[in-house]
Every structure is written in C-alpha cells, then in structure tokens.
C-alpha cells in the first residue's frame, strides 16, 4: 500500500512500533494539540474535566475573595483535604473494579474510635493503637470480599449493611460517654495539625521528585532504544522533569510563606503516588484494571479474580480506617458523629469527580487528590464568602451530578468512536 | 503435506450428558502444519469436542494422544501447559487495556517485581510480526480495534505460551469480508509456522479456503472426512445435513482406507 502520509514514511529509522504506515505520528506542538483535541472529542477525557473544574472554582472564589488563594487558606485546605482524601484513595480502588463501598464513613468512624478507646481507656501505645485500627479496617474489608466472592452478594448491599452495622459497633466501642478526647501531647495530633516540612526539606523533596522521574524515564528510554522501540528524546523528558521541579518548588514556596507542607497532607500525597505506581506498574494493578474492564476475560486469562476483589476491599477499608485515624488526630477527639454525615458521600464523590468511572476499569489514583481538592475548595470558598451550609450541600451535589454526567457522556462518546 | 505424525489425535471419544449421548466414537487427527476444519450442524457435537480438547470436559471414553503420548486433559490450564491453545468465540479481551496488556494478561513479564512493559512491548511486536498481523499500534486500547484486529490479538495471545495445536472457534463469525480475509491469512500463517490448527466454522467458503482436511460431525458421530481437494460444497452440505448420508459415508470410508 502506498501512502501519501509523508510524516511517517520519511522519519528516520523504522522502529518496531512505528512500522505501520497507518500510524499517524507527529510530535510537533501543533500535532500534539490536535491529537489532544481528537482524544477529547472521542470521550477520552481522563483528568481534564477535574483540572478545568479546579481552575474555574479557584478563579471564581478568588474573584469573590482574594484571601481564598492566600498561603494560609491553601495550607488549611491541604490539611482539611487529607483526612477524607485518604478514604477516597480506597474508593478509587473499589470503583476501578466497578464496585462500590458505601460504608467507608462508618469504617473511618470505627477506626478513629478504636484508636481513641485503646489509647485513652486501655492505655495502649499510640502506634499499637493505630495499627489495631488499621487491622480492624483490613478485617472488615476481607469480610466484605469473602461475602462478595463466596456468596455473590452485590457490594452495594454488603457495604450498605456495613454502613449501619459498623455505626452500631462504633457507638458500642465509644461507650456511654460518646466522646473521647485524645491526650493533647500525643503525636498523632501534632502530625495532623502542627508538623510541617522545614523549607529546605520541601525544596529537596521537589528536586528529588524531578530527579527520580527523570532517572526512571531515562532508564526506560535506554531500554526501549536497545530493543528497537521508539522513545521520546532525553531532552523532552528533561524539560518535563524541569517543569515538574519548577511547579513543585513554586508550590512549596507559596505554602512555605505560611506554615508550609504538613506531614499529614504529605503522607496523603505519598500514599497516592504509591498507589498510582502499584496500579500502573505491578501485576496486581494490571489485574485490578483487567477485572474492572472484563471480569470474564480476566478469569479466563488465569487471574485469581477472587483474590483481586479481596485485596481491593481490604485496602479500601484499611484506607477508610486510616482516614478515621487521621481525622481523630486532626479534630483531637472522636465522637459518635465521627465518620458520619457527609464523610461517606464526600469520599465517594471525590473519586468520581476526580474522573474514576463508575463503570469500572478507568481512572487513576490521582483522582482522589484532585477530586478531594475540588470538594474541599468548594467548602472552603463558600465558608470564606459566608455562605450557609445548606448552599454548600446543594453546590456539592450539583458538582457531583456534573461529574457523573461527564462520565456517562464521555462513555457514550467513547463507544461511538470505538474507544472503551 | 500431511505425512508427519499427528500432534494431536483423538480416537473413540464418547461423552454423555445424562440421557444425551453428545459424542460417540468420534476420531480426529491434527498434524503439525495442517489446518483441520470441524464442521457440523447445530447440536452435532462440535462444541463438546472442542471443550474436550481444551480440557473443559473430560471424555467418558476414548483416547487422546498428544505428541505421541497418551494424555488425559484435566482442565483448561493443563491443556494450555500441554500446548493446546483455544480461542473461544467471544475472544475474552479486556477492552479498557491496550494490546500489550491483553496479550500478556495473566502471564505478565516482570523485572524486579514491576511490570516489564518495554520487554513485553518488544515481544508483542515480534509475535504480531510472526503473524504478519496488521495492528497499527500496540499501545491503543482494544476497544479501538476492528473486529478482525481483535481476533488477531486473541489469536496472538493464544500463541504466547508457544502451543503446538491451536483451536479457533468460529473465528470469522462476526466479521466483514475484508476482516474475514485477514483472519484467514492469519490461519495460513499459523500453518506456515508449523502449528496444528483446528478450525470450527459454519462458513463453508472459509473452510474450503484454508482447510487441508475437513471433519464433518453429525448427531455426535463422525459423518465424513474429506481432503479439501476433492470435495464440493454440495457434498459438504449433504454430509452436514445428512441428506445423502450413504454416498458421503462411502466416499469418506474410501478416503479413510486411502490414507
């Protein structure tokens, strides 16, 4: 077949993955932009809607009240996002399988309660109490996983039952007092409120992140070249790494004007980076996406599907318990209402707003980060301009509906243009 | 072409489901570098026979000889380990994953605990080139491929474990003209690579285009066996429907003694 497409036929050595003449490959900025627009039109939106949303929200609130984008408010925002945001990491995993966990709020409340009661009433060391809370979360998730895989009960129902039952357990654990204050000198409170990275450490971390990214990419590029596969130029990777460092340093600088980067938000982001790596670069992560995309195909390919479900439910509940522990530290106490009201829905909404498909198999761990920032920005912004709670709920609901609508529409567009 | 020893041979296979004798005394042989077509009407026992060869069912009676050794196939996994790969009709691909991920699904290559994407991508191209397969990129999701390309990926995936026999269940059933031709080319490529191919199909034109020999099953029995060069479509249809059972059976018997 002769082709008139000069761009592919004339570009240097034929890499194994660039041999097909139908492959339109052009790396000029204009072509990259066109490719981006084409992907958007075909419904492959990824994280674009949430990033656009975040920019719009920040611009609107900044116009209403410039204090919204002050260092102080952003540091506060980061601290407030981390607790429910940690729960949302687990929700991302569950949604990737096309399942749901409605009980994360109750599990987080129970996790916080176990921590508080073991620490205050039983006199356990703090670390042991935290580990006990996390272990309890894992046990709950394993139970969900067994109920799902053994008896085929829909996760919706299992976790709805868990929502109620575990709320009862939480009340029982807390006992008649109902509220337990953590000792003011325990490090979990400092960790969640008062510990911030020193300025130099935040910059060092930013540079290290860029260096690790660069080194990782260079190793990959070398290997691709050695196996005769096309690879981006070292320069383009260096530019990206440079931009990453500049962006992170700028962010650190701006936050450092106030208190800086808190330990708790840092833990949250590190957990998200870790989960992202696990999802994209390990066999387990590949199997999570496969089960979410086509469970039958995964089973026939010899994947232990049940084990994937079990591990994901266990991780989701563990992250929920961890979120509860962090919330206990942040609020310095645990009460009967801990993990109640909107914790559940905020955690689930964050993942969906972040671009994780409710239909399974699509999404990234970073959805928890961006989605939570959107929700917390709305809360913080509305508080700042003095709007009552009822408006906040309505706005949050509208944003969630918008996100799910975008998900459904993009799924339809993907189907009509031959993408999943 | 078909002088070498069979890589897979079944003889006297019987399978009963309750009161239904699905297969009785069925025989089939596949040699390396040979395409054997398995045709028959609905309910003739094709699927049952395929499932026996791919380890989903165990036969009640009869013998399976693979590579010169009598074997029992206890499950799909064991069939795969022996070297019998099956591509079922519904392909079972994960639409949200790219071609590389699908090819190595469940048998991912790793290095230091992490997926070795570069190595898998390089071997994917090797595998696809071996089939002269037309896949524009291995980094696009399966969902954006055509039906023929998906079939290609499914077949390529079955080759990952270096099997000796590959069974294709209705590979052209849902495909257009050009895509069907693409898959038939692929089948020929498998033959050139020395694999024994068992092709299950309803489409006489496809069967006659690529098969070396044709087995006809009817009501759970071997109704006829033809070499491709001396069979007409009419004779095939007659054998499948049983319209002129006697003639066909005689012809088949004649061929059996000749070989």
Interface residues (C-beta under 8 A of the other chain):
Chain A: X16 X17 X20 X22 X23 X220 X223 X224 X227 X228 X229 X281 X282 X283 X286 X287 X289 X290 X292 X293 X294 X296 X297 X298 X300 X301 X302 X303 X361 X362 X414 X417 X418 X419 X420
Chain B: X76 X77 X88 X90 X91 X92 X93 X94 X95 X96 X97 X101 X105 X106 X107 X108 X110 X113 X114 X115 X117 X118 X119 X121 X122 X125 X126 X129 X134 X135 X136 X137 X138 X139 X141 X142 X143 X144
